[in-house]
């Protein structure tokens, strides 16, 4: 999970392990002491993982009981990134063996066991002698003896001696094969002419390129060739200015390699390869080698950082808009109520009605933002209680009917008058269904139709929201559940949305032990299906949440 940067799932796992195992503490830290995950989210001091970090010690440490706590630290090797440490602790309890009656029983049991062992020894004395010889051989191995002749067990030692000698023969053959393999590896390394430093450079994720005074590539590691979309042999000896299509970078490389100090040495450039767009950060610095001038060019892929920056900026902009719109409408309604409400009761009632709607809208927006923050911290929880779904859907009908009327969309609820009570979080289920149904209304053109049905299927609760809207492309149907994602359809861009609704809805469904899925056809409509297990929240989830995705709008 650390290697894949799945911090939300990792933090949820830490909380679940601590609860299920009854631990007093459970946390994961980096070598510099920053906490990545802890049973208490407030103790987390590293909300985001760095790309790489220094390696720490790799030895597990088990501490003696300290008061009422026994702790254990285990190193974690994160491929391609560094090391971390898992520390767990549990409360120490008085041993049952301190009771006198247990000690007496244990003593009698031990005495009887010794008598039985003596009897068995008298019957197996010959085998014990063989095992003793094998023990002496093992002691000799521990002292450094490796000669097979000195370790063989002779005489008529039975099957044990035969097996021991066969093991020695196999070990000797493996040793000889290992020596031969090492010799072949040494010869191959000499033939390749690559030293430890070059191998270390090839293990870096940062591209390294050495350019001479003429701008030709003299050396390059594997990461540089990969980032530039070339093979190492295709890169070495080529003019780097022809490979990097960036005029400022070319001038800086030429100036630095020629012995001058360029005023700016760090750049970012976009690169498109096989329809995949990436962002590369190129850094140029002087490198002196004997009497000749040269430049060291480093290349890093910062695509994910830029995507994260864009997502964060988009979220801030969308959140600001989502908060500003209801606040503006509330202010206008208040002004209208103050100015004309005392004269016209109808105006006052309309203003109060709009205020109520916008207050609910503002509350939902703030709840979504807070829930996403809880998802990222791995602390989203649900409060289990009895939920009457027919009442919940009636409230949704009343809340969304004005939106459907304004868009001239037919909103139909096909809900049984009596439905079994489920166990779940009413507020979060309301939020999830409001997001799904509200999305269906938003993305259905005027004159369209949205149908909400509720039924039981094999004990499961199934809610379907079908619309005749613009639909979702097949390649985007999995992406709409990612946070902040919005479909690339131009019609979606004209409709306001934060990209959090479907993300939060699916996470709520999964917290209840269910799921949220979609089937859609472009220009024909979509059907979102929210399923819950029999009875609602399963005991295994215990109301703990984890990472989530985003939405169509």
C-alpha angles and dihedrals in degrees: 000000000000091000091051092043091239094153096155094056091042093053091047089051091052091052092047094048092049091051098042095044096041093237123172092213138009124172143147120219137182121236090262091059099256113143115234098178134007139165086248110056089204089069094058108113098171106058090167127037119234117236091250136354137185119284119250132203117308099207122107115232125207116191127208116246108288107199105300097347135080114191136189131191122204124187117232120205110211108200113240095359116060140263135303136185129237113205122188131174136186134190116263115231128196111271116250089224089075088077113098097224091053091049092052092049091047090050093051091047091050092049092051090047091053091051090051090047091053091051091049090048092055089054096046101038093126092053091047090056089053091048089050090055090050089050091053089051091052091050089052090051089052089052091055104267112147104161110117093212092059093051101046115114108226134194127046097320097153128222093330093059091045091052091047093051091047089052090052090051092050091047091051091051091049090049092052091047090050093051090049091049092050090050091051090048092051091051091049092050091051090050092051090048093215119146131204092266093056091048090051090052090051090054092058121100089214115087115238122197128176113205124191127220091276093055095251120140110246100173136006135172126229094260092058092052091048095048091050092046096243139110118253091247090050091053103045112084095017127118104258091207089066092051098047107061095203120106097203092050092049092051092048093049092048092048095045095045089049092058101263125120111238118218092228125032106169124075141163123217135180118233128190118202124169090346090305116121119210135173118226126195111212121195123188125196134163120265120192117208115179107300098334126089120234141164132228113218119194122194125197130180107232096168095118092048091053092047089051091049091050092048092050093048091046091050093050091049093046093044091050091051094045090052097041097052098059091040090054092048091048092051092050092048091049091051090049092048092049095047103038106011096088090053100042120034090194092059090048092051092048091049092050091048092053090046090054093050094047091047090055091046091051091047091052092049093050090045090052092051093048092046092052089051089051090049091053090049092048091237104107108134137182126218111223118222140136111288124196103206096195089060091044092053091046089056090049090051092053092046098047100037094085091052092050091047092051090052093043090239122146109235114195126182116200100188126151114244090232123036131168114266112250130203113241149095108302096195095050093043088051090050092049095048092043090055093048096045092040090053090051091053093045095052097042114093122232112288092029130123135235119193123192117195132182126195144145119250116188091331093313122116111234124190117185126192112193125181140176092225135130095291131217128269114248093241091054100046092091093042097056088076091061117102114264093001116139125184117259093233106123089226090062092054090060092057119076118238143139100225091235104095101084092037091058093041093055092046091052090049092051092047086059091051094257136092145230118230136173139213116187145164123199112257092000104073144253139264120208116195121199114191129189127190121251108292095008123260113039116224092239094068094052089192098291121142138202143180123334144184134240138246154257090253 
